[in-house]
Amino acid sequence: QVQLAESGGGSVQAGGALKISCLISKDTYSRACMSWFRQAPGKEREPVATINGDDSTIYADSVKGRFTISRDKIENTLYLQMHSLKPEDTAMYYCAAPCPPNYWGQGTQVTVSA
């Protein structure tokens, strides 16, 4: 069983920055394709960023240039660095593995106030 545990969410003002993390219990998955998703109240879960096995990355248009996905393969940790946050970035953020996902974390809340 693979476990994913997000952390680092919180409340920030618009224009601020936040870095969230996801600890993966199995190193084989930390080297595979992994993604961040988010779900805002009343909306469907949507992909935010993906890092492939070759470390190439894909971003949703809404976060391009503001968010960066990365990982530490030794620490089995996935990161999402978020800059220039907007109120519309407010959501529960989930990490998932592999691609498409079979395993999900419990989520970490990010709230951006205007």
Buried (B, 14 or more C-beta within 10 A) or exposed (E): EBEBBBEBBEEBEEEBEBEBBBBBEBEEBBBBBBBBBBBBEEEEBEBBBBBBEEEEEBBBEEBEEBBBBBBEEEEBBBBBBBBEBBEEBBBBBBBBBBBEBEBBBEBBEBBBEE
